[in-house]
Amino acid sequence: MVRIFRQAIVCNTKTGECLLTSKLQDPALVASSLAMGWKLTFNLNEVFYAKPLVYTPPGAPNEYVITVSNQNNIRVHDGLTGTLIKMRTLDPPFASIDANCGDMPNTIGIAGTPVIDTATDIMYFFSKGYKNGSFVCWGGRGF
């Protein structure tokens, strides 16, 4: 029988529930061994269109779960405990009504899943918002 070390974090960022498993196991049993590791509550009307990233930076004690939202919030959580490690809010998010966008209610901030360059530890993403009251769309770099 093949056995693997499997660590999985599965997050439903609309409800804030994350399931965590970490153990040596038979690959066929992975799905049956998931259990909720932590649960978070987010802001009113905050939506997560992007998938959460799971990343272990060099020197980190364990995995981080990174989420980005339509309200231009970026959060880094400890993957094992759910503890907030770092949070940053960018410029105020763009109002959906200003974009004539009917498929994204309320605000349009970060809607796409970021990408992390593991060679440099830089996270790249696009954010839509207002800077000094004017529309701005920029590609973010770093965190």
Order of alpha helices (4+ residues) and beta strands (2+ residues): beta-beta-beta-beta-beta-beta-beta-beta-beta-beta-beta-beta
